[in-house]
Every structure is written in C-alpha cells, then in structure tokens.
C-alpha cells in the first residue's frame, strides 16, 4: 500500500481530504459529516468528483456541502538519490 502511495506522490498526486456534509435520508433537517481521504490531482480532483458522482447517483443522503483540503507532501524535486554508503563501526 505504501509503495502505491509513494508512486502517486511522485507523479503529481497530493493528499486530499474532503469533509462531506449531507442530509440524513430519514431526517432531512439534520446534517451528517463524512470524511473522505485519498491521493488526488489538484485542482481538478478527478477521484473526488468520481466519488461524489457515485454518491449522488447511488446514496439517499443529499449532498449539502463539500469542503476540500489538500497538501502536497512530496515533490520530485525533494527526492534525491544518495550515492554512497556510510558505516558505523
């Protein structure tokens, strides 16, 4: 799992978190919160849009608000290959 995430970061994906507020199907006056997190591409967020399309088509809770935060954790310029070996003792 970690290897897939690392490759995604190197190819331009960043960690994206979305707080999804939706109306409860049985009690539309009440809002419920759902947290979604995955690696996605800023600013289009294709994975998040795919998830929200699935939500709208298949789930009963109507979307109220989606708040998105993202953070690029690693960029290709920050990765340097080290050529050498250090030994202690």
Backbone as a ProteinNet text record, in pm:
[ID]
protein_1_A
[PRIMARY]
XXXXXXXXXXXXXXXXXXXXXXXXXXXXXXXXXXXXXXXXXXXXXXXXXXXXXXXXXXXXXXXXXXXXXXXXXXXXXXXXXXXXXXXXX
[TERTIARY]
82.7	0	87.3	189.1	274.9	347.3	385.6	456.6	367.3	241.9	147.3	130	120.8	104.5	227.8	346.1	469.4	478.4	446.7	448.6	346.3	229.7	127.8	179.3	248.7	303.5	407.8	491.3	594.5	535.1	417.6	356	260.4	262.9	186.4	61	29	-87.9	-54.2	-153.5	-134.4	-244.6	-215.1	-312.4	-429.8	-548.2	-668.4	-767.9	-820.5	-920.9	-1045.2	-1158.7	-1285.8	-1380.8	-1437.2	-1544.4	-1674.7	-1752.6	-1877.9	-1992.3	-2067.5	-2187.8	-2306.9	-2390.8	-2507.6	-2628.2	-2744	-2868.7	-2904	-2947.7	-2989	-3113.6	-3116	-3230	-3364	-3365.4	-3490.7	-3526	-3425.7	-3446	-3370.8	-3428.3	-3357.3	-3314.9	-3370.4	-3330.9	-3196.8	-3151.2	-3025.1	-2912.5	-2794.3	-2676.5	-2582.3	-2521.5	-2422.5	-2292.2	-2179.4	-2048.7	-1980.6	-1913.5	-1836.5	-1701.6	-1593.4	-1459	-1407.8	-1366.9	-1309.1	-1165.1	-1072.9	-931.8	-867.4	-793.5	-722.9	-621.4	-537.5	-444.7	-515.4	-510.6	-582.4	-500.9	-542.2	-469.8	-539.7	-466	-517.1	-503.2	-591.6	-714	-839.8	-826.4	-945.7	-1007.3	-928.4	-973.8	-1062	-1009.7	-1092.5	-1141.8	-1062.3	-1107.6	-1220.1	-1208	-1314.1	-1441.8	-1430.5	-1550.1	-1616.5	-1535.9	-1592	-1667.1	-1608.6	-1674.4	-1804.3	-1802.6	-1923.6	-2031.9	-1993.2	-2091.5	-2154.9	-2072.6	-2125.4	-2222.9	-2183.9	-2268.5	-2404.2	-2402.6	-2527.4	-2619.1	-2560.1	-2640.4	-2689.9	-2615	-2645.5	-2685.9	-2661.1	-2692.3	-2808.4	-2882.4	-3002.2	-2973.2	-2862.9	-2831.8	-2792.3	-2871.1	-2842.8	-2722.5	-2631.9	-2514.2	-2554.7	-2494	-2519.5	-2398.6	-2278.4	-2157.4	-2037	-1938.1	-1812.7	-1699.9	-1619.2	-1504.5	-1379.2	-1293	-1176.5	-1048.8	-957.4	-823.4	-724	-611.9	-510.9	-373.7	-280.3	-143	-47.4	39	143	249.7	263.1	357.1	497.6	507.9	636.6	634.9	740.8	752.3	877.9	883.1	1001	1130.6	1126.3	1247.4	1302.7	1219.1	1262.8	1327.9	1316.3	1373.3	1511.2	1610.8	1747.7	1802.4	1864.3	1928.2	2065.4	2095	2221.7	2316	2432.3	2531.5	2642.7	2630.3	2732.1	2679.2	2769	2731.3	2808.9	2741.2	2805.1	2797.3	2910	2913.1	2954.9	2890.6	2927.5	2992.9	3114.2	3196.9	3260.6
-119.2	0	125.7	129	246	273.4	169.2	185.7	252.9	216.7	278.9	426.9	459.1	598	680.9	624.8	695.6	725.5	626.7	648.8	753.8	753.7	854.3	994.5	1010.5	1141.1	1186.9	1096.1	1132.6	1171.3	1119.3	1150.8	1270	1346.2	1470	1465.8	1352.8	1344.6	1403.4	1459.6	1512.1	1457.5	1453.4	1403.2	1500.4	1450.1	1532	1481.4	1572.6	1539.8	1622.2	1557.2	1627.6	1597.4	1702.5	1685.3	1702.4	1597.1	1595.8	1605.9	1714.1	1729.1	1689.6	1603.2	1557.5	1550	1553.2	1547.3	1401.8	1377.5	1242.4	1204.4	1085.1	1047.3	1047.1	1000.7	993.2	1123.7	1209.5	1337.2	1445.9	1499	1594.2	1724.6	1754.8	1876.7	1858.7	1733.6	1705.3	1683.4	1733.4	1713.5	1613	1531	1433.1	1463.5	1432.1	1458.7	1327.5	1327	1211.2	1263.6	1198.3	1239.3	1142	1196.6	1118.1	1161.4	1064.8	1099.4	1003.7	1060	980.7	1071.9	1014.2	1093.5	1133.8	1264.4	1316.6	1429	1471.6	1574.1	1708.8	1805.5	1941.3	2013.9	2094.8	2144.8	2074.8	1977.2	1914.4	1808.4	1739.9	1637.4	1531.1	1457.8	1360	1245.5	1199	1089.4	1134.6	1255.6	1308.6	1328.6	1382.3	1401.2	1267.2	1165.1	1031.8	980.8	999.6	956.6	1033.4	1165.4	1245	1211.1	1179.4	1134.8	1002.8	910.4	783.5	809.2	899.1	931.6	983.8	1079.1	1140.8	1041.9	945.9	851.1	732.5	692.4	566.9	578.4	689.9	703.1	799.2	778.4	858.7	994.2	1007.6	1133.6	1241.1	1346.2	1456.7	1537.6	1568.8	1646.8	1789.5	1839.5	1975.9	2064.6	2019.5	2097.8	2003.9	2037.8	1963.6	2063.7	2040.8	2125.7	2044	2097.1	2022.5	2088.9	2004.9	2049.9	1952.7	2007.1	1918	1968.5	1878	1912.8	1827	1892.3	1819.7	1781.8	1652.6	1606.1	1587.6	1552	1519.6	1558.7	1622.6	1656.7	1591.5	1568	1503.9	1579.3	1711	1787.7	1760.5	1713.7	1688	1551.2	1466	1332.4	1335.3	1299.4	1294	1154.6	1099.6	971.2	993.3	913.4	924.5	820.2	866.1	774.2	758.9	659.2	635.9	544.9	502.3	413.8	457.4	468.9	510.2	394	362.7	252.8	307	255.3	287.1	163.1	177	67.2	-8.1
0	0	0	82.8	90.9	-39.4	-110.2	-236.8	-341	-346	-439.1	-405.4	-277.5	-235.2	-269.6	-249.7	-280.9	-430.3	-513.9	-659	-699.5	-635.3	-666.2	-634.7	-523.6	-487.5	-588	-633.3	-730.4	-865	-897.8	-1026.3	-1018.8	-909	-902.2	-817.7	-758.5	-672.5	-535.9	-469.6	-335.2	-244.9	-115.9	-20.1	-14	-37.9	-42.7	60.6	139.3	239.9	210.9	211.7	189	304.1	361.6	459	383.6	381.7	306.8	406.6	396.9	478.9	393.1	447.9	372.7	464.6	403.2	479.5	509	631.1	669.5	588.3	528.1	444.2	518.8	643.6	719.8	789.5	810.3	878.9	802.4	694.6	608.1	676.5	791.3	862.4	933.3	949.5	1017.9	916.8	951	867.4	932.9	851.5	896.4	824.8	887.6	828.9	791.8	676.3	630.5	583.3	625	584.7	479.5	365.2	255.1	238.9	222.6	205	106.3	10.5	-89.9	-158.1	-240.8	-320.8	-449	-480.1	-595.7	-658.8	-777.8	-852.6	-834.9	-783.8	-767.4	-901.2	-948.7	-887.5	-937.6	-1026.6	-1084.8	-993.6	-913	-819.7	-886.6	-985.7	-1056.7	-968.6	-873.7	-786.1	-694.9	-641.1	-555.8	-635.8	-757	-839.9	-872.1	-899.4	-925.5	-803.9	-684.7	-561.5	-539.4	-561.1	-539.9	-642.1	-765.7	-865.5	-822.3	-772.1	-721.3	-606.6	-515.8	-400.5	-448.8	-541.6	-589	-658.5	-729.6	-805.8	-723.2	-619	-551.4	-405.3	-340.8	-198.7	-178.9	-71.6	-46.4	17	89.7	156.8	56.8	49.1	-44.5	4.9	-86.8	-51.8	-14.9	92.1	135.8	106.7	147.4	128.2	126.6	44.9	39.6	59.6	162.5	192.3	163.3	75.8	29.1	79.7	129.4	167.7	105.9	59.9	3.5	43.3	41.6	78.2	-1.4	-75.2	-147.9	-46.5	-20.3	81	25.7	-101	-158.5	-304.3	-348.3	-489.4	-545.1	-674.9	-732.5	-704.2	-691.6	-665.4	-525.5	-434.1	-297.8	-282.1	-380.2	-372.1	-436.6	-359.5	-411	-386.3	-487	-471.2	-408.4	-309.3	-239.5	-297.2	-339.7	-394.4	-291.8	-209.8	-108.5	-0.1	82.6	192	314.6	425	549.7	647.4	707.4	804.3	940.4	1039.9	1176.9	1234.4	1282.4	1336.3	1224.7
[MASK]
+++++++++++++++++++++++++++++++++++++++++++++++++++++++++++++++++++++++++++++++++++++++++

